[in-house]
Amino acid sequence: MAEVESKQAGAIAYREATPAEDSGHDPLLCIHGFPEGSRMWDAVLDAVADSGRRALAPDLPGFGDSPPDPPGTWERQVEAVERFRSELGLERVALAVHDWGGLIGLRWACDNPGTTSALVVSNTGFFPDGKWHGMADIMRTPGKGEEFVAGFEQGAFGELMRSQSAGFDDEAIASYWKAFESDAGRQGILDLYRSGDFPKLEPYRGKLAALDVPMLALWGGDDQFAPVAGAYRFQKEVPGARVVVVEGAGHFVYADEPGRCAREIVDFLSSAG
């Protein structure tokens, strides 16, 4: 089996699995959501590398082992993806995204047409009429957001993560807590959510379809934050997109069913070429 290694590209930490024999296909670039980091993709990186394709997952600035790079806005994170791609000299990639990684990664893909050869979208959205859930609304509200992130402590964070998925072990939780360890990190979280105005996606209408690349919408069927209807909306937006619903899994589908998700992605990429 391929070994997942921790590496560094400029100020961005990342995890990578390299195949023993490269098939020549575009590498897979995986963009995490909130509050996770690159570690969420380990099972996917391992399986994709075993299939003969290089696989990489950065820690976005302010998450995991990447230091904050203020301001931590949506736009700044999109820029970070392009800096990472350029730093490593990646010409074209297959792209996998989850949660906030979808808003960031899909915006990057649309802003840089020709750099993406396939898309895997999971438990996210990319629609100008989107609505935020309750915790996001708190973080977007001045005063309430500061109080929320300032009052968060590691034990409560661990309990919250375990309540969402039994797949979050102590090592994963410790890694994801790093986003909250500094004042700059906590401010970056507020920056991200407060920059997350869905009407910014109005100019992107039709741009996913215009990329003209295969898409897999891989979704946890019991997601309370990004309901499964979103998977079918992506299918409507991108004709021919494949939808796979992992029944019994929630929002953190890669923690709930890492092996299943890895197999589905390998199968999709094999058919996508």
Secondary structure, 3 states (H helix, E strand, C coil): CCCEEEEEECCEEEEEECCCCCCCCCCEEEECCCCCCHHHHHHHHHHHHHCCCCEEEECCCCCCCCCCCCCCCHHHHHHHHHHHHHHHCCCCEEEEEECHHHHHHHHHHHHCCCCEEEEEEECCCCCCCCCCCHHHHHHHCCCHHHHHHHHCCHHHHHHHHHHHCCCCCHHHHHHHHHHHCCHHHHHHHHHHHHCCCHHHHHHHCCHHHHHCCCEEEEEECCCCCCCCHHHHHHHHHCCCCEEEEECCCCCCHHHHCHHHHHHHHHHHHHHHC
